Structure formats: C-alpha cells, structure tokens
Amino acid sequence: MIPFNKPFIVGEELKYIEEAVKSGKISGDGIFTKKCNQFFEEKFGFQKVLLTTSCTDALEMAAILCDIKEGDEVIVPSYTFVSSANAFALRGAKIVFADSNADNPNINPKEIEKLITEKTKVIVPVHYAGIACDMEKILCIAKKYNLFVVEDAAQAIDSYYTFSDGTKKALGSIGDFGAFSFHETKNIIAGEGGMLVINNEKYNERAEIIREKGTNRSAFFRGEVNKYGWVDLGSSFLPSEIISAFLFGQIEHLDEIQFKRISIWKNYFEGLQILEVQGKIQLPTIPDFATNNGHMFYIICKSFEERSNLITFMKSKNIHPVFHYLSLNKSEFFLKDNQEIDIPNSDKFTDCLLRLPFYFELSSAEQNLVISEILHFYK
C-alpha cells in the first residue's frame, strides 16, 4: 500500500529524546526547545520564535496578542483548516470569509478589500501548500486600514516571498505574526507541535506570558523578577522537551529533507504535465514572487464526480490520495448563525482538489506507480 503520508525519522531524534529524559527536565523550555528557537531565528531571520504545542495554539496566541474582542471582524480564506478561523472565533471575533484565487487556493487580495469594515481588525493569509500569498498587496491593504496581518504558515517552512524591490523574506516573517505546524504531515515533524513567530519586538514579553498560562514565569527563570504570578490572559501553549528533542533531530537535516521533497514534487509535475497539456487536469501554479518548498503536490480534477472516481480507482490499486479542506462558509458551525454565501473558487477546490501521496520516504518506484495509475485512469 502507498499511503498519503508516513511519519519518518531522519537523524538523531530518538537519541535526543533519551538525552532530554536523562537531563531531568522534559516539561519544556529546556535545552532542545532553546536549540530549536535559535535555529529558526538564525536560519530564517525571525525576530523571535516561541515553540508551541501546535500551529492552532500559535494562532490562538496571535489572536490574544492582536487583542481580539467580541464583535471584531477577522478576514480568513474560506478554503483553509478550521484553526485559521477558530483561533479568532474563540476570542469573540466575527469570521469574514474571502475567496481563493482562480488558479490556486491562496486568498485573493482583490477580495479582501471588499470585505473590510470599520470593525475589521485582522487579515489571515494562509500560504496553501507552502506557496506564498501575494504579501505585498496584502500588506498594502493592511497598512491602509491599520490592520494586523497574521500569517498562517502551517505548511510554509523554508518558503519565501520576493517583493517588487527584490527583497526576499521567509514566509512567517512578513506579517505581524506567523504560525507554523510540525504535525506529522508537514515537511519537518514532531508528531504534533508548532511555532509562533513574533515580528515586532514590542510583543515579545507579552507573548512569553501568554504562552506560560498568563504568568511571568519565563522572566522569573531568567532572574528578571524575584517571583512570578498571574499577570495576563494565557494558556498552556508550551510544548514538552520530548517534542522539541524530536523536532531538533529533524531540523538538523532540513536541507536533506527539502532536497528530497522538492525532487518528489518535480517528478510529479513532470510525470503528469501531459494531462494538463491535454486539458484533463490542472497542476499547481507557483507565482513569480513565490518559492516552492515541496510541501504538497495536488491536482485539480474537472468535477467532484471525476475526483471521487479517481480516488476509488487509486484505492483499488492500493494507493491512497486524499482530498483536502471543505469550504468553511458551508460548514455546519458557520451556518448555525449565518446564511450561506457564494465563494465559488473555494468551492471548486473543495470539490476538485486531490492531494497525492507525499512523504520523505516515498521511493521513486512508488511515485512512478502513482503517476502511472493516474495516467491509466485518464486514458
């Protein structure tokens, strides 16, 4: 069987977990958490990094840092994972859904400005498949209306955006905050796990407090205060050293992982390009301002029925591609208090997008079989 995803060990993950246990501190913010923080800050130029238990938690921290209150409005793409919206809904925000681009699932900047009101407070661009949203346009809108930008970069580690002046910046470092995931389906993994990137140092201290359950315990451990207590809102967003130790074993091999994943992506693209030329499917598009981090490979089928038939066919061959998000504007939770709204591009990706098996240990023979069976289906 060729699954959609398979977790992997690439280096010294298990050794580092053993070291963490033997150190006598596995509750978090130990040696491996600090090593991970330092790596990400130095590698990608992030102003400050805080590891979290998930990308969801990183987004929830960002919502608190944006001081979201009941009735504030937050613009989120409809085609995204529920956490992109949930993090802000939990603070009382009204979620306003924007459509995707016609040729890729990222949020369409032209749709954003139409949705802004005097209550709008945050824009949440989601870098789908690790491919950058048009951040220059989004930043211009945010500046014009004095809005926060929270990048949902769950899939976008080691991916970049190039501005019109030639400046190149890592995704997650462009908005006010960036949120990353190290879930087992991501490029580098820790089972669960995430990271909040803070791009304005004025939020550093409060972010630490929020992450430590609303206490100033981090400052206490650094010797900056002689006692710690409850000083703000917060929750238990700090991951254990077990998670950080596994993650550090992965990031030591980031370049190797990325080389393999990008090779897999290119092989899929080259092997299936004939179907796009024939007008049978649509392949991913990468704008000139974006880089490709090899997070995911998907195809766009012509219809829901065609995609369903292709999934059934592939499963009969013991190959397991999967669809992805369901448009949040059509979710049961949203429709409890809102009327259904028309978001056509998001609905198209909901019905027609199919993700192909993609993981570090996917062999050339396995990948060639996936490609061969898709070609056979379309004959």
C-alpha positions, -999 to +999 in steps of 0.1 A: +000+000+000+011+035-007-004+058+020-010+095+017+015+102+044+041+084+065+059+098+095+097+094+094+129+095+114+159+110+095+185+117+122+191+115+159+155+121+171+154+091+194+188+098+208+178+134+216+146+122+233+167+100+255+190+129+263+160+151+272+147+125+296+181+120+312+185+157+316+158+157+343+137+183+325+111+173+300+084+199+308+095+225+282+119+254+276+148+231+282+179+227+261+162+214+229+135+240+229+162+267+231+182+250+203+151+249+181+143+286+188+179+296+179+179+275+148+148+291+134+157+326+143+192+323+127+181+303+096+151+324+086+158+358+102+127+355+125+128+383+152+116+360+179+104+324+180+083+305+206+077+268+201+041+258+209+022+226+211+006+231+177+000+257+150-035+260+164-020+272+197+003+296+178-027+311+161-046+314+194-017+332+209-016+356+179-054+363+184-047+373+220-017+394+210-039+412+184-063+420+214-093+405+196-126+414+213-162+404+209-175+418+176-142+424+159-140+411+124-113+389+110-108+381+073-099+345+066-099+324+034-128+300+032-105+273+018-084+266+049-082+244+080-107+253+108-079+265+131-073+296+109-108+308+119-113+291+152-084+308+169-101+342+164-137+330+169-127+318+204-119+354+213-153+365+201-145+377+166-168+375+137-152+355+109-155+370+074-146+346+046-127+356+015-124+336-018-093+320-032-076+329-064-090+313-095-058+294-103-046+285-067-062+281-033-045+312-017-066+341-006-073+366-034-062+401-023-088+417-045-115+400-024-100+412+009-106+449+004-143+444-005-148+428+029-132+455+052-155+474+075-148+497+105-148+465+127-121+447+107-090+440+128-070+412+112-062+396+079-052+359+080-034+349+047-029+311+046+001+300+025-015+270+010+009+241+000+038+263+012+032+287-017+032+324-007+001+345-009+006+379-025+020+395+006+030+428-009-006+435-019-019+422+015+005+444+034-006+475+014-042+468+023-033+462+060-014+494+062-042+514+045-067+503+071-044+498+101-050+460+103-029+432+118-016+405+095-013+370+109+004+346+085-009+310+088+023+295+076+015+260+088+027+244+055+053+270+046+085+263+065+115+271+043+094+290+018+099+326+007+083+357-008+101+382-031+090+418-030+089+440-061+122+457-050+139+423-049+138+418-012+133+382-003+118+372+031+108+339+047+071+333+050+060+339+086+084+368+089+063+393+068+032+399+088+029+409+125+029+372+135+035+339+118+022+305+128+038+272+118+030+235+122+052+205+129+023+180+126+033+146+111+021+156+077+044+186+074+079+189+059+096+187+093+077+169+120+073+163+157+041+144+157+023+175+170+039+208+176+040+244+163+057+277+164+048+313+168+069+339+151+068+374+165+079+401+141+076+431+163+097+431+195+071+451+214+051+419+216+079+397+229+073+399+266+035+395+264+039+365+241+060+348+266+035+355+293+006+342+272+025+310+264+032+304+302-005+304+312-006+342+317+023+342+342+057+359+341+074+326+348+098+329+319+111+362+333+114+346+367+135+317+354+159+343+337+162+361+371+145+392+358+119+391+386+121+376+421+087+359+419+061+351+393+023+353+392-008+357+371-004+389+351-023+384+319-045+361+298-028+329+287-029+291+285-006+261+284+009+266+250+044+254+259+055+220+243+074+194+262+111+188+257+102+154+241+085+173+212+114+197+209+140+170+210+124+151+182+120+183+162+157+193+167+167+159+152+146+168+122+158+204+116+194+193+117+185+176+084+163+203+069+183+207+037+183+170+031+146+167+037+139+197+015+160+184-014+141+151-014+107+167-011+113+192-039+126+163-061+093+144-054+073+175-063+092+179-096+088+143-105+050+145-101+049+177-121+069+163-150+051+130-149+016+145-150+022+175-172+009+157-203-025+155-187-026+193-182-014+198-218-044+176-228-067+197-207-077+168-184-064+182-151-049+214-136-015+212-119-002+236-091+008+271-102+037+290-085+036+328-089+069+346-097+070+361-062+069+326-045+092+297-040+083+260-038+091+242-005+079+209-017+052+206+009+024+191-011+015+180-046-021+182-058-041+181-090-074+198-098-099+175-114-127+187-136-155+178-112-164+163-078-176+131-096-144+128-115-123+132-084-144+106-065-140+081-093-102+087-094-100+082-056-119+049-059-097+038-088-065+046-070-076+028-038-083-003-059-046-001-067-037+003-030-028+039-035-044+065-012-047+101-024-069+123-004-090+155-008-085+184+015-105+212+031-142+217+030-152+254+024-157+268+059-185+291+046-205+259+041-196+243+075-223+232+099-209+255+126-208+286+104-243+280+090-258+278+125-257+316+128-251+328+092-267+325+058-248+305+031-226+328+009-213+321-025-175+316-026-170+299-060-133+293-062-131+279-026-160+256-035-141+245-067-111+235-047-133+217-021-148+196-048-119+191-072-086+193-055-068+160-048-036+155-029-012+128-040+009+106-017+039+127-005+064+119+023+101+118+028+105+080+024+084+078-008+105+058-032+110+065-069+093+032-078+063+040-056+060+075-070+062+062-106+034+038-098+012+066-086+019+086-118+014+056-140-020+047-124-033+083-128-022+083-164-040+050-168-072+064-152-073+093-177-068+070-207 
